[in-house]
Structure formats: structure tokens, C-alpha cells
Amino acid sequence: KQVLLRGNSYAMDVDVRVTNSAQAVVRGSLELSLVHQVDDSAESDQFTFIGGAALVDDELITATAKDLQEQQVSLGKNTVWSAYEDKYFISALVPLEGAAEKLRITSNGEQIENIFTLPYLTLNPGASANHSFMAYFGPRDKTILETVNYDLSRAIDFGFFSVISDPLLWFLNVINQYVNNYGIAIILLTVLIKLLFWPLTHKSYASMKAMQKLQPEIQKIRERFKNDRARQGQETMELYKKHRVNPMSGCMPMLIQIPVFFALYRVLYEAIELRHAEFAFWITDLSAKDPYYITPLVMGATMFIQQKMTPSTMDPTQQKIFLLMPVIFTALFLNFPSGLVIYWLINNLLTIAQQYYIHKTLS
């Protein structure tokens, strides 16, 4: 095996050359394996994949260490590349010019192997055969992987929200080129997204405010027709029509924003750009949790304020249960990447400002 390293790239050339130095014809196949030791603490979670992967034609195949212990993955010669991935890094092999006939991805509990079987050879005495691969050992950085090519950037898969996550990651990197601080870039991106959805959010909160004002009238209708649900619904709809209130207009604008929020959540949770990226003061790694838990606690407080300001049509019992949400979210965010917490905190602050403005203009 001959490995050619480059000083400015995570990619390298790997040539496998076999020569028959015997006096008789030799027949058989060689295997080239990519071996990775499995860390017991490195397990896939809801948003982060860790394990073996392969691109076959245009389909991305993935299997965690646990999956591979149950059943190995066997693929054919149309495999474009195979790799081991964790949250931030990838080790990959790319067979070039028909260098591999098939692929197996296996695990014995201690390591994961991506095993390429080379084409069957018949070598006469003194004859040689050469097979070429490209290897990549480096970050799961979309820009770098696109430069290396071979569709290695397909390894970065944000799932269902990729169509939104990919542009958001690109835009986050563009902003960072100007401010040179991913923490500030996250804040600016959050502000831009909030401005983009301002009209929809304004309409949603205005509708909820109008619904809240009608609650005494709705309660009277419920008491008057408590034994006639059909009449109760009819009178309620007439009340909405009279005051030009659409009960669905409070929900739809919020539902439209949910995919964007989840897509940005995935980006901030997984992006290697935030690894060891400093923000300010005690936050020196946006991919790690806040060491003093200050930002998640402040985030929880802003979430509580936001809920208290949000117009509600729920009964008192439901409202008390709903107020547990800030406590639950705070507990969840204590160990989340600080970059993700900053996004949620800034979004809450902007929402509070918007709710204050709407309350003031509609009062």
C-alpha cells in the first residue's frame, strides 16, 4: 500500500499494488479495510449519528454500532464511498475506477470495519495489478467536503429539515465571515429570522389577543347552551364572525415557523463550525454546555416571562400545567451546546419585545 499525503488537504491517495513474485499463476481477491475503534461513550442520539455509513448511487446508508452488532451491511460495486462518522469528524474511503467489487460494514463490539473487497485477480508470474482509493480523515465540514468532492458532503445530513438547514448553515457562515464570531453570527441570524416572520407572528399574537377578549362572551355561551353542544358551537362561530376573529389565525403563523426553528436547531446542535468557537466572557466553546449554567437559567426565565405575556384561552388548571414548560426546557438546555441556548435565549427576548409592542398597540 502506498499513501500519498498532501500538506494542505485532509484527503490522501491510497494505492494498493499486488505483484505475483511466484512461479505459478495466482488467483484471488484482496480486501482493504477502514478500521475504527468504538468508544463506549460515543453513541448516536436523536440528532447525532455515530457509526458506519455509505453512499450507494444516490442513497445514503447508515448503521450505528448497535445496528451492526445485530446485522452487518452488505453492498455492491455501485458504492461511491464508505465511512465512519461521529458528531464532528469522518473517516472515509472512496474506491476509484472500479477498485472495489463489494462492501461490508461490520462491528465486533470494539471496532467498526468498512471492508472493501477488490476485484477478483488472475496474475501470471511477474504480473502486477494496481487499485486506487481516495481516503479522507477530517472534519464534517460541508465546504471542505464539497472541495474534496466524490459527494462526501452527503455525509452531512440534517434529515427531514435539510432543505432548510443547509441554507441556514451557509448563511450563518456568510455572517461569520464579516463578524468573525459565531456567537454574534447566531444572534444576527436569529434577529433576521425573527424579522422575516414578524408579520406572521404579529398576526398570530393579535388573533390570540382578540380571542382572549372574547373569552367572557364564549363562557356565557357555554353556560347558556351547556346541554346543547351543536348550538354552543353555532353561537360561538357567530360570535367569531361578528367580531371578525378567525380562531385558526392564531395557530397557522406559528405552525409555519416550526420547520425553520427545528432546522436551525439541528444546525446549531451539529455544526462543526461551533466546535471550540469562542463567543464572549465565560463561553469559550459554543459547541459545549455553559460551564456555569447562566445562559440556560436566563433562557428559562425569559421563557416564563414570555408565557405570562402570551394571550391565553386556557382554563386556570391548564395554564398552571403549561407554566411547567420553562422548568422542563431549562432542565433540558442545561447540557445543550451554549450556541443553541444563545439562539433560544435571543429568540425569547425578541418575542417578549414583540409581545410588549403588540400589547401596547392593541390595548
Salt bridges, closest charged atoms under 4 A:
ASP13 OD2 - ARG6 NH2 2.99
GLU31 OE2 - ARG104 NH1 3.02
ASP58 OD1 - ARG154 NH1 2.79
GLU85 OE1 - ARG140 NE 3.04
GLU101 OE2 - LYS77 NZ 3.61
GLU235 OE2 - ARG231 NE 2.98
GLU270 OE2 - ARG266 NH2 2.72
ASP285 OD2 - HIS276 ND1 3.34
